[in-house]
Amino acid sequence: MKYLIIIFLLFISCSQKNSTAAIPLVSKGNLNVQGYHTGGKGMLKLNGEWEFYEGQLIKTYPNKNLPKCSYVKVPDSWNNYAGSGLIKNGLGYGSYRMILRKDKNEYYALMLKDISSCYKLWINNELMNQVGVVDTLVSLSVPMYEKVTRELHGDTNFYEIVIEVANFHQHKGGIKTHINLVKTSQVKLQHERESLRTYFCLGIIFIIGLYHIGLFLLNKKDLPGLNFGLFCFDIFIFLSFRARLVNYFLKDFDWELGNKIEYTALYLSLPLFYIFFYRSFPQQFKRFFKITSITISLIFIGITLFTKTLVFSHTLEIFHYVLIIYIVIVSSGLFQALVKKASGARIIFSGFFIFAIALINDILHVQNKINTDNFIIYGVVSFIVCQAFFLAFKSASDNRKIVNLSVSLSDLNKSLSRFVPTDFMRLLNKKSITEVSLGNNAEREMTIMFSDIRAFTSISEKLSPSESFAFINEYLKKIAPIIRKHGGFIDKYMGDGIMALFPNNVNDAILAAKSMMLALDKFNADNKKNNKPTIDIGIGMHTGMCILGTVGEPMRMDTTVIADAVNLAARIESLTKFYKTPIIISEETFKKTGSDLVSYIRFIGTAQVKGKSISTKLYKVFFDNQNNIELLDEFDKAITLFYDQKFAEASEIFEKLIQTKLYDGVIEYYFNQSKTHAQNGPPPGWKTFEVFEY
């Protein structure tokens, strides 16, 4: 940023140097450029002492002999000329005259901008151009803005240049801007350079303004961006009218309306500019100055809208002093922000410094205190470029924060999903845990699986607490992925037990249970090799309607599943201890099992568990390595005989099955029961189902 400031200061100093040092000036109405080389730009300013004829239009109403003249500074307002009183308060008419001597082989053109507020250009007694209507009467005089370029015709080295000016429409009149003498060969180039600079700068201002407004529409909290965008649009309007672009495209655009728009945009820029800093650095900028800037702006805009240019143009000088005061205020606030190392303060201060220099230069130039050019458009662009740098750095910083935040959120979501399964949130129709609130619930049919390690208490007594945790986690690492692989998810870890849910279909749960038993065999085999404990597990399943949801209070919530089906699944799991078999499912689960699995599931009895008034049919799931349909049919036959009270026949079949791969606690239980009942008869009150108190 410091290099940008240095370049801008050199640009101004060079402009001032080119305007004053070693450049011929008009003296006593005469300028001799014979033998003078205008340099690479091919242009010089006709600044200096022009003859001035107050209250006379010497070419429109000529006399044989020129009246006595005075000498005035050009460029400057004739309000600073203490004449005979024919021009009062800047209102009146008069003629500027100079004699130009040049080399015959050099060809020039005159370039004129704003001359307040209408004029005629005469060269060697020939009317070359008229802007507006010049007259001695207020009623006939018509103001107008127009940029004019006129060549100095004729093969001569002597030119009389006369500019007749009339002003009855604004408080300052006369030639207030530079009149440039340009080599004819350089005229087109000068126009192109000026147009390119103007359109390029205005284009930057407009695009940056549009960009900031777009950012605000995407992020309604970006109020500094909104202010800066509005400021850019406002300055774009002001500079467009100040550069007379409207008059270039619309020759008949109303002069009075153009001035109102230009002044209104200028006065509106003050609060927009200050509020941008106020919102960017709220600790360094005061609300009092914000309200003051708005109040001042409204007052000046009110005067502009409800009076004519002749009246409201007086407010410009007052406003210049207001701007200087606010430059000091903003500089103080930005300096405080720099000291406190506020984010972006250095870049914004650099841009503001350039803008402030350009603004002060323009104020002094407009008041004819210094002989430079208008640089405000470059100051605004410099400030906007610095703001764009700040925006780029801020955007890059925000992107880094967003990336880091995304990574953190991703890690957080992964961590949270370990506590609250994503499947659970999906069943609640929630995309993220942030959407979950107390009382969210959903109802659907699911298969509930309970699994528990047998006699883990006695195992843990032989292990230290850390070893117990390590053992449990090692076991769960083998089991939990199997449940996920088969479309289920673990709702709760209960010490050495698991509660899992299968929301899709029953087959998923059956296949998961069988895979868990196979994984357990491998887990035990590895433990046996490493002299670690081996374990047995029991798995119980039931299918039914469940309500999933969140319970607790706003500061501490948990997910849960509430249903009679959950209680029954837990009771069925406990029955695996009684029957000494790994997997038992309920009748509801059996009915919904696919035909490809039903062949390997067999009825083992009816039970009435604690808390239930009705009995439940139970089914055993056999393993893949025990799938022998003939043996399973024999098992079915023996169970049927047992409940038909043909205990002796049932006993014979169960005894044979004990010798097969189907042997487990269920066969042993029924063998003992049928043998006892065959010898002694069934006990009094014998029922076809077992009643359990657990």
PAVEX-877961 format. One record per residue (C-alpha): x, y, z; residue in one letter. Coordinates in steps of 0.2 Angstrom, whole numbers. Example, Ala and Ser with C-alpha at 12.3 -4.5 7.8 and 13.67 -1.06 7.14 Angstrom:
PAVEX-877961
{r {62,-22,39},"A"}
{r {68,-5,36},"S"}
***
This chain:
PAVEX-877961
{r {0,0,0},"M"}
{r {14,12,4},"K"}
{r {20,11,-14},"Y"}
{r {3,15,-20},"L"}
{r {3,31,-9},"I"}
{r {21,36,-16},"I"}
{r {15,34,-34},"I"}
{r {0,44,-31},"F"}
{r {10,58,-22},"L"}
{r {22,58,-37},"L"}
{r {8,59,-49},"F"}
{r {1,75,-40},"I"}
{r {18,83,-39},"S"}
{r {22,80,-57},"C"}
{r {5,87,-62},"S"}
{r {9,103,-52},"Q"}
{r {27,103,-58},"K"}
{r {21,102,-76},"N"}
{r {9,116,-73},"S"}
{r {21,128,-67},"T"}
{r {40,125,-69},"A"}
{r {48,130,-85},"A"}
{r {31,132,-94},"I"}
{r {26,148,-103},"P"}
{r {12,158,-95},"L"}
{r {0,171,-102},"V"}
{r {7,188,-96},"S"}
{r {-3,204,-99},"K"}
{r {-14,195,-111},"G"}
{r {1,189,-122},"N"}
{r {8,171,-124},"L"}
{r {23,167,-135},"N"}
{r {26,149,-138},"V"}
{r {37,151,-153},"Q"}
{r {51,139,-151},"G"}
{r {43,130,-136},"Y"}
{r {41,111,-137},"H"}
{r {26,105,-128},"T"}
{r {34,88,-124},"G"}
{r {27,71,-126},"G"}
{r {9,76,-121},"K"}
{r {9,90,-134},"G"}
{r {-1,101,-123},"M"}
{r {1,116,-112},"L"}
{r {-12,126,-101},"K"}
{r {-16,144,-106},"L"}
{r {-14,149,-88},"N"}
{r {-9,167,-82},"G"}
{r {-15,185,-84},"E"}
{r {-29,187,-97},"W"}
{r {-36,204,-102},"E"}
{r {-53,206,-95},"F"}
{r {-67,218,-100},"Y"}
{r {-80,219,-87},"E"}
{r {-97,221,-92},"G"}
{r {-93,220,-111},"Q"}
{r {-95,208,-125},"L"}
{r {-81,215,-136},"I"}
{r {-85,204,-151},"K"}
{r {-103,203,-150},"T"}
{r {-105,222,-148},"Y"}
{r {-88,228,-155},"P"}
{r {-81,246,-154},"N"}
{r {-68,253,-165},"K"}
{r {-56,254,-151},"N"}
{r {-54,242,-137},"L"}
{r {-59,249,-120},"P"}
{r {-47,249,-106},"K"}
{r {-45,232,-99},"C"}
{r {-40,224,-82},"S"}
{r {-30,208,-80},"Y"}
{r {-37,193,-71},"V"}
{r {-30,176,-67},"K"}
{r {-35,161,-77},"V"}
{r {-42,149,-72},"P"}
{r {-51,158,-58},"D"}
{r {-68,164,-54},"S"}
{r {-71,182,-58},"W"}
{r {-79,184,-40},"N"}
{r {-61,186,-34},"N"}
{r {-59,201,-46},"Y"}
{r {-62,218,-38},"A"}
{r {-68,227,-54},"G"}
{r {-79,242,-57},"S"}
{r {-95,234,-50},"G"}
{r {-103,229,-66},"L"}
{r {-101,211,-60},"I"}
{r {-110,209,-43},"K"}
{r {-109,193,-33},"N"}
{r {-103,183,-48},"G"}
{r {-117,188,-59},"L"}
{r {-114,198,-75},"G"}
{r {-105,196,-91},"Y"}
{r {-88,200,-98},"G"}
{r {-74,196,-111},"S"}
{r {-57,187,-109},"Y"}
{r {-44,191,-122},"R"}
{r {-26,185,-126},"M"}
{r {-14,186,-140},"I"}
{r {-6,169,-145},"L"}
{r {10,169,-155},"R"}
{r {16,152,-162},"K"}
{r {28,145,-175},"D"}
{r {19,144,-193},"K"}
{r {24,126,-195},"N"}
{r {15,121,-178},"E"}
{r {-3,118,-178},"Y"}
{r {-14,118,-162},"Y"}
{r {-32,117,-156},"A"}
{r {-40,124,-140},"L"}
{r {-49,112,-128},"M"}
{r {-61,120,-116},"L"}
{r {-72,112,-103},"K"}
{r {-84,121,-90},"D"}
{r {-85,140,-92},"I"}
{r {-98,147,-80},"S"}
{r {-111,147,-86},"S"}
{r {-111,150,-105},"C"}
{r {-99,157,-117},"Y"}
{r {-94,162,-135},"K"}
{r {-77,157,-142},"L"}
{r {-69,169,-155},"W"}
{r {-53,166,-164},"I"}
{r {-46,180,-175},"N"}
{r {-64,189,-176},"N"}
{r {-72,172,-181},"E"}
{r {-85,165,-170},"L"}
{r {-79,147,-167},"M"}
{r {-91,140,-155},"N"}
{r {-106,145,-143},"Q"}
{r {-110,135,-128},"V"}
{r {-127,140,-121},"G"}
{r {-134,157,-125},"V"}
{r {-123,172,-120},"V"}
{r {-133,188,-118},"D"}
{r {-133,204,-107},"T"}
{r {-150,200,-101},"L"}
{r {-154,187,-88},"V"}
{r {-170,182,-97},"S"}
{r {-161,178,-113},"L"}
{r {-145,170,-106},"S"}
{r {-146,151,-106},"V"}
{r {-132,140,-96},"P"}
{r {-125,125,-103},"M"}
{r {-110,112,-100},"Y"}
{r {-101,106,-115},"E"}
{r {-83,101,-119},"K"}
{r {-77,110,-134},"V"}
{r {-61,107,-146},"T"}
{r {-58,120,-159},"R"}
{r {-43,120,-171},"E"}
{r {-33,136,-174},"L"}
{r {-35,138,-193},"H"}
{r {-25,148,-205},"G"}
{r {-6,148,-209},"D"}
{r {-2,162,-197},"T"}
{r {8,164,-181},"N"}
{r {-4,177,-173},"F"}
{r {-20,173,-165},"Y"}
{r {-32,183,-155},"E"}
{r {-42,173,-143},"I"}
{r {-58,180,-135},"V"}
{r {-70,171,-124},"I"}
{r {-86,181,-120},"E"}
{r {-94,174,-104},"V"}
{r {-111,177,-96},"A"}
{r {-116,170,-79},"N"}
{r {-133,173,-71},"F"}
{r {-137,156,-65},"H"}
{r {-124,151,-51},"Q"}
{r {-115,161,-38},"H"}
{r {-97,160,-46},"K"}
{r {-94,164,-64},"G"}
{r {-79,166,-77},"G"}
{r {-66,154,-83},"I"}
{r {-64,142,-68},"K"}
{r {-55,128,-77},"T"}
{r {-40,126,-88},"H"}
{r {-40,130,-106},"I"}
{r {-28,118,-115},"N"}
{r {-18,122,-131},"L"}
{r {-15,105,-139},"V"}
{r {-5,100,-155},"K"}
{r {-18,95,-168},"T"}
{r {-9,79,-170},"S"}
{r {-12,75,-152},"Q"}
{r {-30,80,-150},"V"}
{r {-37,63,-154},"K"}
{r {-25,55,-142},"L"}
{r {-29,67,-128},"Q"}
{r {-47,64,-130},"H"}
{r {-44,45,-130},"E"}
{r {-33,46,-115},"R"}
{r {-46,57,-105},"E"}
{r {-60,45,-110},"S"}
{r {-50,30,-106},"L"}
{r {-46,36,-89},"R"}
{r {-63,42,-85},"T"}
{r {-72,27,-91},"Y"}
{r {-60,15,-83},"F"}
{r {-61,23,-66},"C"}
{r {-80,25,-67},"L"}
{r {-81,7,-73},"G"}
{r {-70,1,-58},"I"}
{r {-81,11,-46},"I"}
{r {-97,4,-53},"F"}
{r {-92,-14,-53},"I"}
{r {-85,-13,-36},"I"}
{r {-101,-5,-30},"G"}
{r {-111,-19,-38},"L"}
{r {-100,-32,-31},"Y"}
{r {-102,-26,-13},"H"}
{r {-121,-25,-15},"I"}
{r {-121,-43,-22},"G"}
{r {-111,-48,-7},"L"}
{r {-124,-40,5},"F"}
{r {-138,-49,-4},"L"}
{r {-130,-65,-1},"L"}
{r {-125,-60,17},"N"}
{r {-138,-48,25},"K"}
{r {-126,-46,40},"K"}
{r {-113,-37,29},"D"}
{r {-118,-19,33},"L"}
{r {-101,-12,30},"P"}
{r {-102,-20,13},"G"}
{r {-119,-12,9},"L"}
{r {-113,5,14},"N"}
{r {-98,4,3},"F"}
{r {-108,-2,-11},"G"}
{r {-120,12,-10},"L"}
{r {-105,24,-8},"F"}
{r {-98,18,-24},"C"}
{r {-114,20,-33},"F"}
{r {-117,37,-26},"D"}
{r {-99,43,-31},"I"}
{r {-102,35,-48},"F"}
{r {-117,46,-51},"I"}
{r {-107,61,-44},"F"}
{r {-92,59,-55},"L"}
{r {-102,55,-70},"S"}
{r {-111,71,-69},"F"}
{r {-95,81,-64},"R"}
{r {-86,73,-79},"A"}
{r {-102,79,-90},"R"}
{r {-104,62,-97},"L"}
{r {-123,65,-97},"V"}
{r {-121,81,-107},"N"}
{r {-110,71,-119},"Y"}
{r {-123,58,-123},"F"}
{r {-138,70,-120},"L"}
{r {-134,87,-127},"K"}
{r {-151,94,-122},"D"}
{r {-150,87,-104},"F"}
{r {-158,100,-92},"D"}
{r {-144,110,-85},"W"}
{r {-153,114,-68},"E"}
{r {-157,96,-66},"L"}
{r {-140,90,-69},"G"}
{r {-133,102,-56},"N"}
{r {-146,96,-43},"K"}
{r {-141,77,-46},"I"}
{r {-122,81,-45},"E"}
{r {-124,91,-29},"Y"}
{r {-136,79,-21},"T"}
{r {-124,64,-24},"A"}
{r {-110,74,-17},"L"}
{r {-119,79,-1},"Y"}
{r {-126,61,1},"L"}
{r {-108,54,0},"S"}
{r {-103,61,17},"L"}
{r {-115,50,28},"P"}
{r {-112,35,17},"L"}
{r {-94,36,18},"F"}
{r {-93,39,37},"Y"}
{r {-106,26,41},"I"}
{r {-95,13,32},"F"}
{r {-81,17,44},"F"}
{r {-93,17,58},"Y"}
{r {-99,0,54},"R"}
{r {-81,-7,50},"S"}
{r {-73,0,66},"F"}
{r {-88,3,78},"P"}
{r {-76,5,93},"Q"}
{r {-66,19,85},"Q"}
{r {-80,29,77},"F"}
{r {-93,39,86},"K"}
{r {-112,38,84},"R"}
{r {-113,57,86},"F"}
{r {-103,60,71},"F"}
{r {-114,48,61},"K"}
{r {-130,57,66},"I"}
{r {-122,74,63},"T"}
{r {-116,68,45},"S"}
{r {-134,62,41},"I"}
{r {-141,79,48},"T"}
{r {-129,90,38},"I"}
{r {-132,79,22},"S"}
{r {-151,81,23},"L"}
{r {-150,100,26},"I"}
{r {-139,102,11},"F"}
{r {-149,90,0},"I"}
{r {-165,99,5},"G"}
{r {-158,116,0},"I"}
{r {-152,108,-16},"T"}
{r {-169,100,-21},"L"}
{r {-179,115,-16},"F"}
{r {-169,130,-23},"T"}
{r {-161,134,-40},"K"}
{r {-142,133,-44},"T"}
{r {-140,151,-41},"L"}
{r {-144,148,-22},"V"}
{r {-138,130,-18},"F"}
{r {-121,133,-27},"S"}
{r {-117,144,-12},"H"}
{r {-117,129,-1},"T"}
{r {-103,120,-9},"L"}
{r {-89,130,-1},"E"}
{r {-97,127,16},"I"}
{r {-98,109,12},"F"}
{r {-79,109,8},"H"}
{r {-76,114,26},"Y"}
{r {-87,100,32},"V"}
{r {-77,88,22},"L"}
{r {-61,94,29},"I"}
{r {-68,92,47},"I"}
{r {-73,74,43},"Y"}
{r {-57,70,35},"I"}
{r {-49,74,52},"V"}
{r {-62,64,61},"I"}
{r {-60,49,50},"V"}
{r {-41,50,51},"S"}
{r {-42,50,70},"S"}
{r {-53,35,70},"G"}
{r {-42,25,58},"L"}
{r {-27,30,67},"F"}
{r {-34,23,83},"Q"}
{r {-39,7,73},"A"}
{r {-21,6,67},"L"}
{r {-14,7,85},"V"}
{r {-26,-6,91},"K"}
{r {-21,-17,76},"K"}
{r {-39,-19,70},"A"}
{r {-42,-31,55},"S"}
{r {-40,-22,39},"G"}
{r {-36,-5,47},"A"}
{r {-19,-3,38},"R"}
{r {-25,-7,21},"I"}
{r {-41,5,23},"I"}
{r {-30,19,30},"F"}
{r {-18,18,15},"S"}
{r {-33,20,3},"G"}
{r {-41,33,14},"F"}
{r {-25,43,14},"F"}
{r {-24,44,-5},"I"}
{r {-42,48,-5},"F"}
{r {-40,62,8},"A"}
{r {-25,70,-2},"I"}
{r {-35,69,-18},"A"}
{r {-50,77,-10},"L"}
{r {-41,91,-2},"I"}
{r {-32,94,-18},"N"}
{r {-49,96,-27},"D"}
{r {-56,107,-14},"I"}
{r {-41,119,-15},"L"}
{r {-41,118,-34},"H"}
{r {-60,122,-35},"V"}
{r {-57,137,-24},"Q"}
{r {-42,142,-35},"N"}
{r {-30,141,-21},"K"}
{r {-18,129,-31},"I"}
{r {-15,127,-49},"N"}
{r {-17,108,-52},"T"}
{r {-30,96,-59},"D"}
{r {-45,87,-51},"N"}
{r {-39,71,-44},"F"}
{r {-54,65,-34},"I"}
{r {-58,51,-47},"I"}
{r {-41,44,-44},"Y"}
{r {-42,46,-26},"G"}
{r {-59,36,-25},"V"}
{r {-52,23,-36},"V"}
{r {-37,21,-25},"S"}
{r {-48,20,-10},"F"}
{r {-59,7,-18},"I"}
{r {-44,-3,-24},"V"}
{r {-37,-3,-6},"C"}
{r {-54,-9,0},"Q"}
{r {-54,-22,-13},"A"}
{r {-37,-28,-7},"F"}
{r {-45,-28,11},"F"}
{r {-60,-38,4},"L"}
{r {-48,-50,-4},"A"}
{r {-38,-53,11},"F"}
{r {-54,-54,22},"K"}
{r {-61,-66,10},"S"}
{r {-46,-77,10},"A"}
{r {-46,-76,29},"S"}
{r {-64,-80,29},"D"}
{r {-61,-95,17},"N"}
{r {-48,-102,28},"R"}
{r {-59,-100,43},"K"}
{r {-73,-108,34},"I"}
{r {-62,-122,28},"V"}
{r {-55,-125,46},"N"}
{r {-73,-123,52},"L"}
{r {-79,-136,40},"S"}
{r {-65,-148,45},"V"}
{r {-70,-145,63},"S"}
{r {-88,-147,60},"L"}
{r {-85,-163,50},"S"}
{r {-74,-169,64},"D"}
{r {-88,-164,76},"L"}
{r {-101,-172,66},"N"}
{r {-91,-188,66},"K"}
{r {-88,-187,84},"S"}
{r {-107,-184,88},"L"}
{r {-112,-198,76},"S"}
{r {-103,-209,88},"R"}
{r {-115,-204,101},"F"}
{r {-130,-201,91},"V"}
{r {-131,-212,76},"P"}
{r {-134,-203,59},"T"}
{r {-147,-217,56},"D"}
{r {-157,-212,71},"F"}
{r {-157,-193,65},"M"}
{r {-162,-200,47},"R"}
{r {-177,-209,55},"L"}
{r {-182,-192,63},"L"}
{r {-181,-184,46},"N"}
{r {-166,-173,52},"K"}
{r {-151,-170,42},"K"}
{r {-140,-164,56},"S"}
{r {-139,-165,75},"I"}
{r {-141,-146,75},"T"}
{r {-159,-149,69},"E"}
{r {-164,-161,83},"V"}
{r {-174,-153,97},"S"}
{r {-182,-160,113},"L"}
{r {-198,-170,109},"G"}
{r {-194,-174,91},"N"}
{r {-201,-192,87},"N"}
{r {-206,-204,74},"A"}
{r {-215,-220,74},"E"}
{r {-211,-235,63},"R"}
{r {-209,-254,63},"E"}
{r {-192,-261,67},"M"}
{r {-183,-276,73},"T"}
{r {-175,-273,90},"I"}
{r {-160,-284,94},"M"}
{r {-153,-286,112},"F"}
{r {-136,-294,114},"S"}
{r {-127,-298,130},"D"}
{r {-111,-306,136},"I"}
{r {-114,-321,147},"R"}
{r {-106,-321,165},"A"}
{r {-96,-305,161},"F"}
{r {-96,-301,179},"T"}
{r {-86,-316,184},"S"}
{r {-74,-313,169},"I"}
{r {-71,-294,174},"S"}
{r {-67,-300,192},"E"}
{r {-51,-307,185},"K"}
{r {-46,-291,175},"L"}
{r {-41,-274,181},"S"}
{r {-53,-260,176},"P"}
{r {-43,-254,162},"S"}
{r {-41,-272,156},"E"}
{r {-60,-274,157},"S"}
{r {-63,-258,146},"F"}
{r {-50,-264,134},"A"}
{r {-58,-281,133},"F"}
{r {-76,-274,130},"I"}
{r {-70,-262,117},"N"}
{r {-60,-275,108},"E"}
{r {-76,-286,107},"Y"}
{r {-87,-272,101},"L"}
{r {-74,-267,87},"K"}
{r {-78,-284,80},"K"}
{r {-97,-284,83},"I"}
{r {-103,-266,79},"A"}
{r {-97,-265,61},"P"}
{r {-107,-281,57},"I"}
{r {-123,-273,63},"I"}
{r {-119,-258,52},"R"}
{r {-115,-269,37},"K"}
{r {-132,-277,38},"H"}
{r {-142,-261,38},"G"}
{r {-144,-259,57},"G"}
{r {-137,-247,70},"F"}
{r {-132,-247,88},"I"}
{r {-144,-237,98},"D"}
{r {-136,-240,115},"K"}
{r {-121,-248,123},"Y"}
{r {-126,-255,140},"M"}
{r {-110,-260,148},"G"}
{r {-106,-277,140},"D"}
{r {-123,-277,131},"G"}
{r {-130,-269,115},"I"}
{r {-146,-263,109},"M"}
{r {-147,-262,90},"A"}
{r {-161,-257,78},"L"}
{r {-165,-264,61},"F"}
{r {-177,-252,52},"P"}
{r {-177,-260,35},"N"}
{r {-182,-278,36},"N"}
{r {-180,-293,47},"V"}
{r {-168,-303,36},"N"}
{r {-155,-289,40},"D"}
{r {-156,-293,59},"A"}
{r {-156,-312,56},"I"}
{r {-141,-312,45},"L"}
{r {-132,-299,57},"A"}
{r {-135,-311,72},"A"}
{r {-128,-326,62},"K"}
{r {-112,-315,57},"S"}
{r {-110,-310,75},"M"}
{r {-109,-328,81},"M"}
{r {-96,-332,67},"L"}
{r {-86,-316,72},"A"}
{r {-87,-322,90},"L"}
{r {-79,-339,86},"D"}
{r {-64,-330,78},"K"}
{r {-63,-318,93},"F"}
{r {-63,-332,105},"N"}
{r {-50,-342,95},"A"}
{r {-38,-327,95},"D"}
{r {-41,-324,113},"N"}
{r {-37,-342,117},"K"}
{r {-21,-341,108},"K"}
{r {-16,-325,118},"N"}
{r {-22,-333,135},"N"}
{r {-36,-321,136},"K"}
{r {-54,-325,142},"P"}
{r {-67,-333,130},"T"}
{r {-85,-328,130},"I"}
{r {-102,-333,125},"D"}
{r {-116,-321,120},"I"}
{r {-135,-322,119},"G"}
{r {-145,-313,106},"I"}
{r {-164,-309,107},"G"}
{r {-175,-301,94},"M"}
{r {-192,-295,92},"H"}
{r {-201,-285,78},"T"}
{r {-215,-272,82},"G"}
{r {-220,-254,81},"M"}
{r {-208,-242,90},"C"}
{r {-207,-223,94},"I"}
{r {-190,-215,92},"L"}
{r {-187,-198,99},"G"}
{r {-178,-187,111},"T"}
{r {-181,-186,130},"V"}
{r {-174,-176,144},"G"}
{r {-174,-157,146},"E"}
{r {-168,-143,135},"P"}
{r {-150,-143,143},"M"}
{r {-148,-162,143},"R"}
{r {-156,-173,130},"M"}
{r {-154,-191,124},"D"}
{r {-161,-202,111},"T"}
{r {-172,-217,115},"T"}
{r {-184,-230,108},"V"}
{r {-200,-232,118},"I"}
{r {-211,-247,114},"A"}
{r {-218,-263,121},"D"}
{r {-208,-272,108},"A"}
{r {-191,-265,116},"V"}
{r {-196,-273,132},"N"}
{r {-201,-290,124},"L"}
{r {-184,-290,114},"A"}
{r {-175,-288,130},"A"}
{r {-184,-302,139},"R"}
{r {-181,-314,124},"I"}
{r {-163,-310,125},"E"}
{r {-163,-315,144},"S"}
{r {-172,-332,139},"L"}
{r {-156,-337,129},"T"}
{r {-148,-340,147},"K"}
{r {-162,-352,151},"F"}
{r {-162,-361,135},"Y"}
{r {-143,-360,134},"K"}
{r {-144,-356,115},"T"}
{r {-136,-341,106},"P"}
{r {-151,-334,96},"I"}
{r {-170,-333,100},"I"}
{r {-182,-323,90},"I"}
{r {-201,-319,93},"S"}
{r {-215,-326,82},"E"}
{r {-218,-308,75},"E"}
{r {-200,-308,69},"T"}
{r {-202,-326,62},"F"}
{r {-217,-321,52},"K"}
{r {-208,-307,43},"K"}
{r {-193,-317,39},"T"}
{r {-189,-321,21},"G"}
{r {-192,-338,14},"S"}
{r {-174,-341,11},"D"}
{r {-171,-340,30},"L"}
{r {-187,-348,37},"V"}
{r {-180,-366,33},"S"}
{r {-167,-364,46},"Y"}
{r {-178,-357,60},"I"}
{r {-187,-368,72},"R"}
{r {-201,-366,85},"F"}
{r {-194,-370,102},"I"}
{r {-208,-366,114},"G"}
{r {-220,-354,121},"T"}
{r {-216,-342,135},"A"}
{r {-224,-329,146},"Q"}
{r {-211,-316,152},"V"}
{r {-212,-304,166},"K"}
{r {-224,-290,163},"G"}
{r {-234,-299,149},"K"}
{r {-251,-306,152},"S"}
{r {-250,-316,135},"I"}
{r {-238,-329,130},"S"}
{r {-225,-327,116},"T"}
{r {-219,-341,104},"K"}
{r {-201,-342,103},"L"}
{r {-190,-348,88},"Y"}
{r {-172,-353,88},"K"}
{r {-160,-348,73},"V"}
{r {-148,-362,68},"F"}
{r {-130,-358,61},"F"}
{r {-125,-361,43},"D"}
{r {-113,-376,48},"N"}
{r {-128,-384,57},"Q"}
{r {-140,-383,42},"N"}
{r {-146,-400,40},"N"}
{r {-164,-400,35},"I"}
{r {-167,-418,40},"E"}
{r {-161,-415,58},"L"}
{r {-171,-399,59},"L"}
{r {-187,-409,54},"D"}
{r {-183,-422,67},"E"}
{r {-181,-408,80},"F"}
{r {-198,-401,74},"D"}
{r {-206,-419,76},"K"}
{r {-199,-421,94},"A"}
{r {-205,-403,100},"I"}
{r {-223,-408,93},"T"}
{r {-222,-425,102},"L"}
{r {-217,-416,118},"F"}
{r {-232,-404,118},"Y"}
{r {-243,-418,113},"D"}
{r {-238,-426,130},"Q"}
{r {-229,-441,120},"K"}
{r {-214,-438,131},"F"}
{r {-206,-456,129},"A"}
{r {-206,-454,110},"E"}
{r {-200,-436,111},"A"}
{r {-186,-442,123},"S"}
{r {-180,-454,111},"E"}
{r {-178,-441,97},"I"}
{r {-170,-428,108},"F"}
{r {-158,-441,114},"E"}
{r {-152,-445,96},"K"}
{r {-151,-426,92},"L"}
{r {-139,-424,107},"I"}
{r {-127,-434,97},"Q"}
{r {-128,-422,82},"T"}
{r {-122,-405,77},"K"}
{r {-138,-398,82},"L"}
{r {-135,-401,101},"Y"}
{r {-136,-386,112},"D"}
{r {-145,-381,128},"G"}
{r {-163,-382,120},"V"}
{r {-161,-400,115},"I"}
{r {-154,-404,132},"E"}
{r {-168,-395,141},"Y"}
{r {-181,-404,131},"Y"}
{r {-173,-421,133},"F"}
{r {-172,-419,152},"N"}
{r {-190,-413,153},"Q"}
{r {-197,-427,141},"S"}
{r {-187,-440,150},"K"}
{r {-194,-434,168},"T"}
{r {-212,-433,162},"H"}
{r {-211,-450,153},"A"}
{r {-206,-458,170},"Q"}
{r {-216,-448,182},"N"}
{r {-230,-440,171},"G"}
{r {-232,-421,169},"P"}
{r {-233,-411,186},"P"}
{r {-250,-405,191},"P"}
{r {-256,-390,182},"G"}
{r {-243,-393,168},"W"}
{r {-245,-380,154},"K"}
{r {-239,-379,136},"T"}
{r {-229,-364,140},"F"}
{r {-216,-358,152},"E"}
{r {-219,-344,164},"V"}
{r {-204,-333,168},"F"}
{r {-202,-320,181},"E"}
{r {-188,-311,172},"Y"}
***
